[in-house]
Amino acid sequence: MTNKKQVIGNPLEIGGRILSLSRAIRAGDFVFLTGQIPMKDGAPMTIGSVEEQTRAVLDDITATLALAGCTRDDVVKAMVWLRHRDDFPGFNKVYGEYFPVEPPTRSAVVSDLLVEVRVEVEVVAYRPLQIEE
């Protein structure tokens, strides 16, 4: 077992530009994912309903969790940013489909996002490391 953090996945990039953040970091038994915005073909999804954008975000989160050996069932905390308060019911409906049983704790705020998308989601997962003997 190592006490050092572990970077999960390839560097994130948009439009061929590598971003100065990691996709995910494992620190002990916890996996911290960066805030995920809806992406399509390597670019932010600036069109589409909040439901479509939420599915894109949660599908990407699911894929990143898998890289860390986790599933959505391991998520213990979610932080959500919505551009518009009126998007919450649509977001919440889709979110409930992805976390139907024992959902993680969650905070949600309305915010002016840095990219012209409708939703951003960040999660923390808990998955104990397997100690090899």
LINGIBEL-V35147 format. One record per run of one state. SS is the DSSP state (~ for helix, > for strand, _ for the rest). FROM is the first residue (numbers start at 1). LEN is the number of residues. If there is no record, write none. Layout:
ss;from;len
SS;FROM;LEN
SS;FROM;LEN
//
This chain:
ss;from;len
_;1;5
>;6;3
_;9;4
>;13;2
_;15;2
>;17;2
_;19;5
>;24;4
_;28;2
>;30;4
_;34;2
>;36;2
_;38;1
>;39;2
_;41;2
>;43;2
_;45;5
~;50;18
_;68;4
~;72;3
>;75;8
_;83;2
~;85;14
_;99;6
>;105;6
_;111;8
>;119;8
_;127;7
//
